[in-house]
Amino acid sequence: MKHIFCISLLLLSVSCVFAQKIYVDRIETDGRRQVMVTTKEYSVDDKDFNFCLKVFEGSDRRDWLLLVSSYAPMSMESVLLLKLWNEAILRLNVNNIKVDTETKPAYAATIGSMTTTIGSMTATIGSMTSTIGSITTIHPSKDVNYYYSVYELTPEEIEYMGKYGIKKIRIANGEKVWDKEFRFDSLGAYLSRSYKKILKQLETPIKKNKKKSLFDGF
């Protein structure tokens, strides 16, 4: 009984820590309302990927999108495979790609030490060495590409993933694939919580900013 209580408390703590928050809620220039939650990062093989759920709400429809961003190069051939815990596989083809340029700051890295032999004491003891310095390489700042790939989702797909959970993902860009297996349902739970959070947010009408007159407050 004590173990069950501890596990329940741990799950509750994890749920609170990773509770999703609304990151964007605004009216776009085309009149649609965009709502987006905070991202969740996963290491997938040798790259870090950020996942984010968002929606565009128009007068007669809602477009649900999964945004995946990374320094890993993406293309219009990119595909996202999601294997659920019931062994079902969902294939999401990329809908759009956006590439931004970011500047990575300069940094210094120590790659080793230089030593010198002071002298020999005896043939059996060996030689004494002393460190006289280290080798440091300076890496200058540089511009790198950061990729955003967008995948369309339906409410039914989001609810299906939330019900059964995601066991494994595969991200492919047409030339290389990145895989990740989950020990427990993390990504599926994130999407389910994000979906419910966004639906709750959409229940509240957004306040449109009133255009200020030239003479207001003058």
N, CA, C and O of each residue as an XYZ file, in Angstrom:
872
protein
N       0.831     -1.203      0.000
C       0.000      0.000      0.000
C       0.868      1.257      0.000
O       0.571      2.251     -0.662
N       1.958      1.168      0.776
C       2.878      2.300      0.854
C       3.523      2.546     -0.499
O       3.709      3.694     -0.902
N       3.870      1.453     -1.214
C       4.502      1.602     -2.533
C       3.534      2.234     -3.526
O       3.927      3.079     -4.330
N       2.265      1.822     -3.470
C       1.261      2.392     -4.376
C       1.100      3.883     -4.122
O       0.966      4.671     -5.059
N       1.112      4.265     -2.849
C       0.985      5.688     -2.508
C       2.181      6.474     -3.031
O       2.016      7.576     -3.554
N       3.392      5.914     -2.895
C       4.605      6.605     -3.358
C       4.598      6.778     -4.860
O       4.968      7.836     -5.370
N       4.166      5.709     -5.595
C       4.108      5.791     -7.048
C       3.090      6.831     -7.490
O       3.348      7.604     -8.412
N       1.932      6.852     -6.832
C       0.890      7.830     -7.167
C       1.383      9.249     -6.923
O       1.111     10.159     -7.707
N       2.115      9.427     -5.818
C       2.655     10.746     -5.500
C       3.692     11.168     -6.523
O       3.756     12.338     -6.901
N       4.514     10.209     -6.980
C       5.531     10.505     -7.986
C       4.884     10.908     -9.299
O       5.302     11.880     -9.928
N       3.854     10.157     -9.719
C       3.165     10.489    -10.971
C       2.510     11.847    -10.899
O       2.505     12.585    -11.884
N       1.952     12.192     -9.741
C       1.328     13.496     -9.567
C       2.368     14.592     -9.646
O       2.114     15.640    -10.239
N       3.545     14.370     -9.054
C       4.627     15.359     -9.081
C       5.119     15.581    -10.493
O       5.329     16.718    -10.914
N       5.307     14.462    -11.248
C       5.766     14.571    -12.633
C       4.754     15.322    -13.470
O       5.125     16.143    -14.310
N       3.459     15.045    -13.245
C       2.399     15.728    -13.992
C       2.419     17.219    -13.742
O       2.198     18.013    -14.657
N       2.687     17.608    -12.484
C       2.729     19.035    -12.154
C       3.934     19.713    -12.769
O       3.849     20.842    -13.254
N       5.080     19.000    -12.745
C       6.316     19.580    -13.278
C       6.188     19.843    -14.770
O       6.623     20.883    -15.265
N       5.571     18.869    -15.504
C       5.499     18.974    -16.948
C       4.154     19.499    -17.438
O       3.789     19.291    -18.595
N       3.416     20.179    -16.559
C       2.134     20.753    -16.960
C       2.356     21.775    -18.071
O       3.234     22.632    -17.979
N       1.550     21.668    -19.113
C       1.703     22.552    -20.251
C       1.113     23.933    -19.961
O       0.137     24.072    -19.223
N       1.727     24.934    -20.557
C       1.267     26.307    -20.425
C       1.023     26.892    -21.808
O       1.645     26.478    -22.787
N       0.115     27.855    -21.881
C      -0.149     28.540    -23.144
C       1.002     29.502    -23.416
O       1.301     30.381    -22.607
N       1.637     29.318    -24.566
C       2.792     30.143    -24.937
C       2.399     31.255    -25.910
O       2.937     32.361    -25.852
N       1.457     30.950    -26.802
C       0.995     31.943    -27.793
C      -0.530     31.897    -27.846
O      -1.126     30.820    -27.889
N      -1.148     33.060    -27.842
C      -2.590     33.188    -28.064
C      -2.821     34.544    -28.706
O      -2.839     35.569    -28.025
N      -2.999     34.542    -30.024
C      -3.113     35.813    -30.740
C      -3.930     35.652    -32.006
O      -4.167     34.541    -32.480
N      -4.356     36.792    -32.543
C      -5.075     36.837    -33.811
C      -4.062     37.137    -34.914
O      -3.342     38.133    -34.854
N      -4.014     36.259    -35.926
C      -3.083     36.447    -37.031
C      -3.635     37.476    -38.026
O      -4.786     37.900    -37.925
N      -2.804     37.859    -38.972
C      -3.207     38.877    -39.949
C      -4.361     38.398    -40.837
O      -5.105     39.212    -41.384
N      -4.506     37.075    -40.977
C      -5.598     36.555    -41.800
C      -6.887     36.389    -41.004
O      -7.879     35.878    -41.523
N      -6.872     36.824    -39.730
C      -8.065     36.775    -38.905
C      -8.211     35.517    -38.074
O      -9.082     35.450    -37.206
N      -7.362     34.503    -38.325
C      -7.444     33.271    -37.545
C      -6.764     33.449    -36.187
O      -5.835     34.241    -36.028
N      -7.255     32.694    -35.230
C      -6.669     32.716    -33.883
C      -5.669     31.572    -33.756
O      -5.988     30.419    -34.046
N      -4.461     31.905    -33.322
C      -3.444     30.879    -33.109
C      -3.224     30.674    -31.614
O      -3.012     31.635    -30.875
N      -3.276     29.416    -31.171
C      -2.986     29.078    -29.780
C      -1.918     27.982    -29.786
O      -2.051     26.972    -30.477
N      -0.877     28.196    -29.019
C       0.231     27.247    -28.974
C       0.686     27.064    -27.526
O       0.683     28.013    -26.741
N       1.077     25.831    -27.181
C       1.559     25.548    -25.829
C       3.083     25.548    -25.812
O       3.727     25.627    -26.858
N       3.650     25.459    -24.607
C       5.101     25.376    -24.461
C       5.614     24.060    -25.037
O       4.890     23.066    -25.079
N       6.866     24.064    -25.478
C       7.449     22.904    -26.146
C       7.958     21.870    -25.147
O       8.116     22.148    -23.958
N       8.208     20.671    -25.665
C       8.824     19.601    -24.876
C       9.981     19.032    -25.688
O       9.816     18.691    -26.859
N      11.152     18.930    -25.065
C      12.361     18.510    -25.778
C      12.688     17.045    -25.503
O      12.549     16.556    -24.382
N      13.128     16.359    -26.563
C      13.588     14.976    -26.449
C      14.899     14.823    -27.210
O      15.088     15.432    -28.263
N      15.799     14.008    -26.674
C      17.002     13.620    -27.399
C      16.652     12.401    -28.239
O      16.258     11.363    -27.709
N      16.798     12.535    -29.541
C      16.474     11.460    -30.476
C      17.758     11.084    -31.197
O      18.228     11.809    -32.073
N      18.321      9.939    -30.816
C      19.654      9.547    -31.285
C      20.655     10.651    -30.943
O      20.878     10.930    -29.765
N      21.260     11.279    -31.945
C      22.321     12.253    -31.691
C      21.843     13.702    -31.779
O      22.668     14.616    -31.772
N      20.527     13.933    -31.862
C      20.007     15.286    -32.008
C      18.906     15.553    -30.980
O      18.215     14.639    -30.531
N      18.764     16.832    -30.620
C      17.675     17.259    -29.743
C      16.554     17.825    -30.601
O      16.787     18.642    -31.492
N      15.330     17.378    -30.318
C      14.154     17.840    -31.051
C      13.144     18.413    -30.068
O      12.917     17.843    -29.001
N      12.539     19.542    -30.429
C      11.475     20.153    -29.643
C      10.131     19.878    -30.313
O       9.975     20.066    -31.520
N       9.162     19.429    -29.511
C       7.822     19.131    -30.008
C       6.835     20.141    -29.425
O       6.939     20.534    -28.263
N       5.881     20.550    -30.251
C       4.918     21.559    -29.807
C       3.606     21.374    -30.556
O       3.594     21.155    -31.768
N       2.496     21.467    -29.815
C       1.166     21.379    -30.427
C       0.561     22.774    -30.527
O       0.642     23.569    -29.590
N      -0.041     23.056    -31.668
C      -0.678     24.366    -31.872
C      -1.930     24.180    -32.717
O      -2.132     23.136    -33.337
N      -2.768     25.219    -32.729
C      -3.976     25.184    -33.529
C      -4.229     26.562    -34.126
O      -3.933     27.587    -33.511
N      -4.782     26.567    -35.333
C      -5.274     27.787    -35.963
C      -6.789     27.648    -36.059
O      -7.295     26.726    -36.697
N      -7.504     28.563    -35.426
C      -8.960     28.514    -35.423
C      -9.512     29.613    -36.308
O      -9.265     30.799    -36.088
N     -10.273     29.190    -37.324
C     -10.943     30.142    -38.195
C     -12.431     30.193    -37.906
O     -12.888     29.686    -36.881
N     -13.181     30.801    -38.802
C     -14.617     30.947    -38.581
C     -15.366     29.622    -38.696
O     -16.429     29.453    -38.098
N     -14.808     28.675    -39.468
C     -15.522     27.423    -39.696
C     -14.684     26.168    -39.508
O     -15.163     25.066    -39.778
N     -13.406     26.312    -39.039
C     -12.575     25.122    -38.895
C     -11.406     25.380    -37.956
O     -11.029     26.519    -37.684
N     -10.851     24.276    -37.472
C      -9.641     24.321    -36.657
C      -8.575     23.438    -37.309
O      -8.838     22.283    -37.644
N      -7.385     23.983    -37.486
C      -6.271     23.230    -38.054
C      -5.269     22.925    -36.943
O      -4.626     23.832    -36.414
N      -5.139     21.630    -36.586
C      -4.213     21.200    -35.548
C      -2.882     20.819    -36.176
O      -2.831     20.087    -37.165
N      -1.810     21.326    -35.587
C      -0.479     21.112    -36.148
C       0.499     20.676    -35.067
O       0.461     21.163    -33.937
N       1.378     19.748    -35.438
C       2.486     19.350    -34.577
C       3.746     19.973    -35.141
O       4.127     19.697    -36.279
N       4.394     20.814    -34.348
C       5.602     21.505    -34.765
C       6.812     20.797    -34.165
O       6.892     20.630    -32.948
N       7.755     20.378    -35.014
C       8.980     19.706    -34.575
C      10.164     20.544    -35.048
O      10.320     20.791    -36.244
N      10.993     20.978    -34.108
C      12.110     21.861    -34.461
C      13.426     21.294    -33.959
O      13.485     20.624    -32.928
N      14.497     21.585    -34.726
C      15.811     21.048    -34.388
C      16.865     21.662    -35.296
O      16.552     22.302    -36.300
N      18.147     21.449    -34.912
C      19.254     21.811    -35.801
C      19.445     20.752    -36.885
O      20.184     20.979    -37.843
N      18.793     19.609    -36.746
C      18.875     18.567    -37.768
C      18.168     19.046    -39.033
O      17.031     19.513    -38.957
N      18.806     18.942    -40.177
C      18.196     19.447    -41.418
C      16.953     18.675    -41.798
O      16.953     17.444    -41.807
N      15.887     19.404    -42.112
C      14.629     18.822    -42.553
C      14.331     19.265    -43.988
O      14.841     20.285    -44.451
N      13.510     18.494    -44.674
C      13.146     18.814    -46.057
C      11.671     18.485    -46.259
O      11.006     17.979    -45.355
N      11.164     18.781    -47.467
C       9.775     18.478    -47.771
C       9.552     16.976    -47.953
O       8.426     16.549    -48.206
N      10.604     16.174    -47.829
C      10.480     14.721    -47.840
C      10.416     14.159    -46.421
O      10.348     12.943    -46.241
N      10.438     15.025    -45.423
C      10.474     14.567    -44.033
C       9.187     13.831    -43.655
O       8.095     14.165    -44.114
N       9.356     12.821    -42.804
C       8.246     11.987    -42.335
C       8.433     11.730    -40.849
O       9.557     11.561    -40.375
N       7.329     11.703    -40.118
C       7.342     11.370    -38.695
C       6.484     10.122    -38.491
O       5.289     10.122    -38.790
N       7.114      9.046    -37.973
C       6.392      7.822    -37.650
C       6.197      7.732    -36.141
O       7.122      7.982    -35.368
N       4.985      7.373    -35.736
C       4.648      7.238    -34.323
C       4.101      5.838    -34.083
O       3.052      5.477    -34.617
N       4.812      5.045    -33.274
C       4.323      3.712    -32.917
C       3.694      3.786    -31.532
O       4.330      4.222    -30.572
N       2.434      3.355    -31.437
C       1.717      3.411    -30.179
C       1.923      2.114    -29.394
O       2.443      1.131    -29.921
N       1.507      2.131    -28.128
C       1.686      0.960    -27.270
C       0.763     -0.185    -27.662
O       0.960     -1.310    -27.203
N      -0.240      0.071    -28.499
C      -1.070     -1.014    -29.020
C      -0.538     -1.515    -30.363
O      -1.211     -2.266    -31.069
N       0.709     -1.079    -30.711
C       1.441     -1.470    -31.927
C       0.907     -0.813    -33.193
O       1.401     -1.114    -34.279
N      -0.073      0.064    -33.100
C      -0.528      0.808    -34.273
C       0.540      1.841    -34.651
O       1.239      2.366    -33.783
N       0.659      2.125    -35.941
C       1.656      3.072    -36.440
C       0.953      4.202    -37.193
O       0.155      3.960    -38.099
N       1.261      5.427    -36.806
C       0.737      6.600    -37.504
C       1.868      7.230    -38.309
O       2.969      7.434    -37.797
N       1.590      7.532    -39.558
C       2.565      8.201    -40.424
C       2.105      9.623    -40.686
O       0.993      9.850    -41.161
N       2.972     10.580    -40.372
C       2.672     11.987    -40.614
C       3.670     12.529    -41.640
O       4.874     12.554    -41.387
N       3.169     12.958    -42.785
C       4.014     13.573    -43.800
C       4.128     15.068    -43.533
O       3.164     15.704    -43.108
N       5.297     15.621    -43.781
C       5.519     17.032    -43.491
C       4.586     17.894    -44.334
O       4.344     17.617    -45.509
N       4.077     18.937    -43.711
C       3.168     19.856    -44.389
C       3.877     21.125    -44.831
O       3.541     21.720    -45.855
N       4.872     21.532    -44.032
C       5.591     22.772    -44.334
C       6.937     22.757    -43.610
O       7.097     22.101    -42.581
N       7.889     23.484    -44.161
C       9.224     23.613    -43.570
C       9.590     25.088    -43.481
O       9.401     25.849    -44.431
N      10.116     25.477    -42.330
C      10.622     26.837    -42.165
C      12.051     26.750    -41.637
O      12.342     25.949    -40.749
N      12.938     27.576    -42.184
C      14.338     27.566    -41.761
C      14.718     28.948    -41.255
O      14.601     29.938    -41.978
N      15.172     29.009    -40.018
C      15.679     30.246    -39.427
C      17.189     30.149    -39.274
O      17.756     29.057    -39.271
N      17.823     31.292    -39.147
C      19.260     31.335    -38.901
C      19.512     31.820    -37.483
O      19.028     32.878    -37.082
N      20.263     31.046    -36.738
C      20.618     31.412    -35.368
C      22.131     31.529    -35.249
O      22.878     30.868    -35.970
N      22.570     32.383    -34.324
C      24.002     32.564    -34.092
C      24.424     31.824    -32.845
O      23.973     32.130    -31.742
N      25.297     30.842    -33.028
C      25.845     30.124    -31.876
C      27.006     30.937    -31.317
O      27.911     31.299    -32.069
N      27.007     31.239    -30.001
C      28.063     32.063    -29.420
C      29.426     31.375    -29.446
O      29.519     30.149    -29.512
N      30.472     32.184    -29.392
C      31.831     31.641    -29.355
C      32.068     30.945    -28.020
O      31.457     31.287    -27.008
N      32.964     29.965    -28.036
C      33.308     29.268    -26.793
C      34.722     28.714    -26.897
O      35.265     28.568    -27.992
N      35.314     28.406    -25.737
C      36.667     27.847    -25.670
C      36.591     26.424    -25.148
O      35.808     26.135    -24.243
N      37.395     25.532    -25.709
C      37.411     24.134    -25.289
C      38.835     23.678    -25.048
O      39.707     23.869    -25.895
N      39.072     23.073    -23.888
C      40.383     22.509    -23.566
C      40.435     21.093    -24.095
O      39.596     20.264    -23.744
N      41.421     20.806    -24.941
C      41.488     19.494    -25.581
C      42.604     18.625    -25.025
O      42.766     17.496    -25.490
N      43.388     19.095    -24.049
C      44.428     18.244    -23.487
C      45.459     19.041    -22.717
O      45.376     20.267    -22.639
N      46.432     18.345    -22.149
C      47.489     18.971    -21.360
C      48.842     18.671    -21.975
O      49.027     17.642    -22.626
N      49.804     19.592    -21.760
C      51.179     19.392    -22.191
C      52.019     19.061    -20.968
O      51.898     19.716    -19.933
N      52.862     18.058    -21.080
C      53.728     17.664    -19.972
C      55.179     17.651    -20.411
O      55.481     17.535    -21.599
N      56.067     17.771    -19.452
C      57.497     17.703    -19.733
C      58.168     16.816    -18.697
O      57.758     16.800    -17.536
N      59.181     16.089    -19.098
C      59.913     15.222    -18.188
C      60.966     16.033    -17.452
O      61.808     16.689    -18.066
N      60.906     15.975    -16.091
C      61.863     16.716    -15.273
C      63.168     15.955    -15.151
O      64.239     16.560    -15.186
N      63.102     14.666    -15.013
C      64.331     13.886    -14.905
C      64.036     12.514    -14.374
O      62.918     12.248    -13.933
N      65.008     11.638    -14.405
C      64.858     10.288    -13.898
C      65.493     10.175    -12.529
O      66.601     10.660    -12.303
N      64.772      9.520    -11.606
C      65.301      9.315    -10.268
C      66.074      8.000    -10.215
O      67.247      8.000     -9.841
N      65.453      6.887    -10.577
C      66.140      5.602    -10.669
C      65.531      4.846    -11.822
O      64.476      5.206    -12.344
N      66.213      3.797    -12.206
C      65.718      3.006    -13.330
C      64.434      2.288    -12.980
O      63.603      2.024    -13.849
N      64.269      1.966    -11.682
C      63.066      1.220    -11.281
C      61.898      2.146    -10.991
O      60.750      1.763    -11.219
N      62.152      3.358    -10.492
C      61.073      4.271    -10.132
C      60.470      4.918    -11.373
O      59.254      5.090    -11.450
N      61.285      5.268    -12.317
C      60.772      5.878    -13.530
C      61.037      7.368    -13.575
O      61.878      7.873    -12.831
N      60.342      8.063    -14.424
C      60.545      9.486    -14.630
C      59.439     10.290    -13.980
O      58.316      9.804    -13.849
N      59.742     11.530    -13.566
C      58.768     12.458    -13.029
C      58.352     13.422    -14.127
O      59.194     13.921    -14.874
N      57.071     13.683    -14.225
C      56.583     14.624    -15.221
C      55.832     15.750    -14.535
O      55.326     15.590    -13.424
N      55.764     16.883    -15.202
C      55.066     18.039    -14.658
C      54.224     18.675    -15.753
O      54.680     18.852    -16.883
N      52.980     19.018    -15.400
C      52.102     19.679    -16.361
C      52.476     21.152    -16.469
O      52.535     21.851    -15.458
N      52.723     21.619    -17.664
C      53.135     23.009    -17.836
C      52.057     23.850    -18.513
O      52.239     25.049    -18.722
N      50.942     23.223    -18.854
C      49.883     24.013    -19.473
C      48.896     23.127    -20.192
O      49.081     21.912    -20.250
N      47.853     23.714    -20.739
C      46.840     22.972    -21.475
C      46.644     23.592    -22.847
O      46.982     24.753    -23.079
N      46.098     22.806    -23.735
C      45.838     23.263    -25.095
C      44.376     23.678    -25.190
O      43.489     22.851    -24.976
N      44.114     24.909    -25.498
C      42.753     25.432    -25.581
C      42.455     25.890    -27.005
O      43.227     26.634    -27.609
N      41.336     25.437    -27.521
C      40.903     25.826    -28.862
C      39.749     26.811    -28.754
O      38.778     26.562    -28.040
N      39.856     27.919    -29.456
C      38.806     28.935    -29.468
C      37.912     28.705    -30.686
O      38.382     28.710    -31.823
N      36.604     28.501    -30.431
C      35.636     28.337    -31.513
C      34.848     29.639    -31.665
O      34.096     30.008    -30.763
N      35.006     30.332    -32.777
C      34.307     31.613    -32.963
C      32.805     31.404    -33.143
O      32.357     30.302    -33.460
N      32.041     32.464    -32.941
C      30.592     32.394    -33.157
C      30.320     32.150    -34.640
O      31.092     32.562    -35.506
N      29.204     31.473    -34.912
C      28.865     31.194    -36.306
C      27.348     31.089    -36.456
O      26.629     30.772    -35.509
N      26.892     31.361    -37.663
C      25.471     31.254    -37.976
C      25.143     29.829    -38.416
O      25.846     29.245    -39.240
N      24.068     29.281    -37.856
C      23.635     27.925    -38.207
C      22.143     27.938    -38.515
O      21.413     28.820    -38.061
N      21.708     26.973    -39.274
C      20.289     26.852    -39.621
C      19.534     26.091    -38.539
O      20.030     25.107    -37.992
N      18.320     26.565    -38.238
C      17.437     25.888    -37.298
C      16.135     25.597    -38.040
O      15.527     26.499    -38.616
N      15.715     24.338    -38.023
C      14.625     23.881    -38.876
C      13.332     23.657    -38.095
O      13.342     23.095    -36.999
N      12.224     24.104    -38.675
C      10.892     23.867    -38.132
C      10.103     23.054    -39.163
O       9.886     23.513    -40.284
N       9.679     21.854    -38.783
C       8.843     21.038    -39.667
C       7.450     20.923    -39.065
O       7.301     20.723    -37.859
N       6.438     21.049    -39.906
C       5.045     21.099    -39.457
C       4.295     19.885    -39.992
O       4.392     19.552    -41.173
N       3.541     19.224    -39.101
C       2.768     18.031    -39.470
C       1.307     18.233    -39.054
O       1.027     18.664    -37.935
N       0.390     17.922    -39.956
C      -1.030     18.078    -39.664
C      -1.544     16.915    -38.812
O      -1.144     15.766    -39.001
N      -2.433     17.230    -37.877
C      -3.067     16.231    -37.030
C      -4.571     16.466    -37.016
O      -5.035     17.594    -37.186
N      -5.320     15.401    -36.813
C      -6.761     15.528    -36.602
C      -7.047     15.350    -35.117
O      -6.250     14.731    -34.412
N      -8.162     15.877    -34.627
C      -8.521     15.646    -33.222
C      -8.596     14.164    -32.882
O      -8.235     13.755    -31.778
N      -9.071     13.353    -33.840
C      -9.176     11.910    -33.615
C      -7.799     11.281    -33.411
O      -7.635     10.408    -32.559
N      -6.811     11.722    -34.190
C      -5.448     11.193    -34.046
C      -4.848     11.586    -32.702
O      -4.191     10.773    -32.051
N      -5.071     12.826    -32.286
C      -4.537     13.283    -30.996
C      -5.159     12.492    -29.854
O      -4.461     12.070    -28.932
N      -6.465     12.294    -29.917
C      -7.141     11.538    -28.864
C      -6.717     10.071    -28.880
O      -6.613      9.448    -27.824
N      -6.472      9.518    -30.057
C      -6.026      8.133    -30.187
C      -4.641      7.949    -29.562
O      -4.396      6.976    -28.849
N      -3.736      8.900    -29.841
C      -2.397      8.838    -29.256
C      -2.450      9.025    -27.742
O      -1.693      8.396    -27.002
N      -3.348      9.892    -27.294
C      -3.491     10.106    -25.864
C      -4.035      8.875    -25.153
O      -3.688      8.611    -24.002
N      -4.896      8.116    -25.848
C      -5.510      6.928    -25.253
C      -4.516      5.781    -25.124
O      -4.457      5.133    -24.079
N      -3.732      5.521    -26.174
C      -2.846      4.359    -26.181
C      -1.388      4.697    -25.865
O      -0.617      3.808    -25.502
N      -1.001      5.963    -25.998
C       0.371      6.346    -25.688
C       1.335      6.051    -26.824
O       1.083      5.180    -27.656
N       2.439      6.783    -26.850
C       3.434      6.634    -27.912
C       4.626      5.843    -27.385
O       5.233      6.209    -26.378
N       4.951      4.759    -28.077
C       6.025      3.842    -27.680
C       7.348      4.186    -28.352
O       8.406      4.073    -27.732
N       7.297      4.604    -29.609
C       8.515      4.870    -30.369
C       8.231      5.912    -31.438
O       7.122      5.986    -31.966
N       9.239      6.715    -31.754
C       9.121      7.678    -32.845
C      10.295      7.517    -33.802
O      11.385      7.100    -33.409
N      10.058      7.849    -35.035
C      11.128      7.889    -36.043
C      10.950      9.159    -36.860
O       9.875      9.420    -37.400
N      12.015      9.941    -36.942
C      12.030     11.169    -37.727
C      12.972     10.953    -38.907
O      14.134     10.593    -38.720
N      12.474     11.170    -40.111
C      13.287     10.974    -41.317
C      13.239     12.221    -42.177
O      12.195     12.863    -42.296
N      14.380     12.569    -42.783
C      14.434     13.759    -43.631
C      14.672     13.436    -45.102
O      14.966     14.325    -45.902
N      14.541     12.137    -45.458
C      14.792     11.735    -46.843
C      16.163     11.134    -47.038
O      16.391     10.410    -48.007
N      17.106     11.430    -46.108
C      18.459     10.901    -46.196
C      18.883     10.179    -44.913
O      19.659      9.225    -44.963
N      18.378     10.632    -43.781
C      18.770     10.061    -42.501
C      17.545      9.899    -41.617
O      16.558     10.620    -41.763
N      17.621      8.924    -40.679
C      16.526      8.717    -39.738
C      17.051      8.835    -38.312
O      18.205      8.514    -38.027
N      16.170      9.307    -37.420
C      16.473      9.397    -35.988
C      15.378      8.646    -35.243
O      14.193      8.887    -35.471
N      15.770      7.737    -34.351
C      14.819      6.916    -33.608
C      14.898      7.189    -32.108
O      15.948      7.534    -31.566
N      13.743      7.021    -31.461
C      13.711      7.065    -30.001
C      12.607      6.151    -29.491
O      11.469      6.205    -29.957
N      12.969      5.299    -28.511
C      11.994      4.455    -27.837
C      11.750      5.005    -26.441
O      12.682      5.443    -25.767
N      10.496      4.981    -26.010
C      10.117      5.517    -24.705
C       9.896      4.372    -23.724
O       9.289      3.356    -24.063
N      10.394      4.548    -22.509
C      10.185      3.554    -21.456
C       8.775      3.667    -20.879
O       8.218      2.699    -20.363
N       8.214      4.872    -20.979
C       6.830      5.091    -20.576
C       6.247      6.163    -21.485
O       6.979      6.869    -22.178
N       4.926      6.277    -21.475
C       4.286      7.226    -22.390
C       4.537      8.658    -21.940
O       3.954      9.121    -20.960
N       5.393      9.343    -22.648
C       5.712     10.734    -22.331
C       5.176     11.669    -23.402
O       4.482     12.639    -23.097
N       5.502     11.377    -24.664
C       5.082     12.248    -25.757
C       3.569     12.198    -25.955
O       2.941     13.232    -26.183
N       2.985     11.015    -25.871
C       1.535     10.896    -26.011
C       0.799     11.651    -24.923
O      -0.213     12.306    -25.173
N       1.331     11.547    -23.696
C       0.726     12.265    -22.567
C       0.862     13.768    -22.756
O      -0.053     14.529    -22.440
N       2.016     14.192    -23.277
C       2.229     15.624    -23.538
C       1.215     16.144    -24.548
O       0.618     17.201    -24.341
N       1.017     15.406    -25.646
C       0.069     15.844    -26.676
C      -1.358     15.872    -26.142
O      -2.129     16.776    -26.466
N      -1.708     14.882    -25.324
C      -3.046     14.830    -24.755
C      -3.298     16.013    -23.822
O      -4.349     16.651    -23.885
N      -2.318     16.300    -22.951
C      -2.465     17.439    -22.031
C      -2.518     18.756    -22.795
O      -3.298     19.648    -22.461
N      -1.678     18.869    -23.826
C      -1.641     20.095    -24.624
C      -2.962     20.312    -25.347
O      -3.467     21.433    -25.411
N      -3.513     19.241    -25.888
C      -4.797     19.309    -26.607
C      -5.905     19.813    -25.688
O      -6.677     20.697    -26.059
N      -5.974     19.246    -24.496
C      -7.007     19.665    -23.537
C      -6.779     21.102    -23.072
O      -7.730     21.854    -22.860
N      -5.512     21.472    -22.918
C      -5.184     22.836    -22.489
C      -5.606     23.851    -23.549
O      -6.151     24.904    -23.218
N      -5.358     23.542    -24.811
C      -5.715     24.450    -25.901
C      -7.236     24.559    -26.031
O      -7.771     25.652    -26.219
N      -7.932     23.414    -25.931
C      -9.398     23.451    -26.015
C      -9.978     24.321    -24.905
O     -10.935     25.061    -25.133
N      -9.409     24.239    -23.715
C      -9.859     25.068    -22.599
C      -9.608     26.536    -22.890
O     -10.439     27.386    -22.571
N      -8.464     26.839    -23.495
C      -8.126     28.220    -23.819
C      -9.073     28.786    -24.872
O      -9.432     29.963    -24.820
N      -9.474     27.956    -25.822
C     -10.360     28.412    -26.890
C     -11.768     28.735    -26.392
O     -12.526     29.423    -27.076
N     -12.117     28.244    -25.209
C     -13.432     28.559    -24.644
C     -13.532     30.023    -24.240
O     -14.627     30.573    -24.125
N     -12.372     30.650    -24.026
C     -12.344     32.062    -23.622
C     -12.063     32.930    -24.838
O     -10.992     32.807    -25.434
N     -12.970     33.790    -25.221
C     -12.723     34.673    -26.378
C     -11.497     35.544    -26.135
O     -11.299     36.060    -25.035
N     -10.685     35.700    -27.159
C      -9.494     36.519    -27.031
C      -9.869     37.989    -27.116
O     -10.738     38.385    -27.893
N      -9.196     38.785    -26.302
C      -9.449     40.222    -26.317
C      -8.634     40.871    -27.431
O      -7.404     40.828    -27.439
N      -9.348     41.462    -28.352
C      -8.666     42.127    -29.451
C      -8.201     43.511    -29.014
O      -8.930     44.261    -28.365
N      -6.967     43.824    -29.390
C      -6.419     45.129    -29.038
C      -7.126     46.236    -29.817
O      -7.196     46.211    -31.045
N      -7.644     47.200    -29.073
C      -8.313     48.329    -29.698
C      -7.283     49.265    -30.301
O      -6.312     49.646    -29.647
N      -7.505     49.632    -31.557
C      -6.578     50.519    -32.234
C      -6.615     51.897    -31.599
O      -7.673     52.510    -31.460
N      -5.448     52.366    -31.220
C      -5.366     53.646    -30.521
C      -5.449     54.818    -31.508
O      -4.786     54.833    -32.545
N      -6.276     55.784    -31.153
C      -6.410     56.970    -31.992
C      -5.184     57.871    -31.800
O      -4.523     57.842    -30.762
N      -4.910     58.657    -32.817
C      -3.778     59.573    -32.762
C      -3.917     60.548    -31.591
O      -2.907     60.969    -31.026
N      -5.153     60.917    -31.212
C      -5.372     61.930    -30.194
C      -5.666     61.343    -28.798
O      -5.897     62.096    -27.852
N      -5.659     59.966    -28.660
C      -5.910     59.362    -27.349
C      -4.810     59.739    -26.365
O      -3.625     59.533    -26.626
N      -5.228     60.300    -25.221
C      -4.272     60.651    -24.175
C      -3.408     61.847    -24.484
O      -2.436     62.112    -23.777
N      -3.751     62.579    -25.540
C      -2.906     63.739    -25.923
C      -3.337     64.990    -25.156
O      -2.752     66.058    -25.339
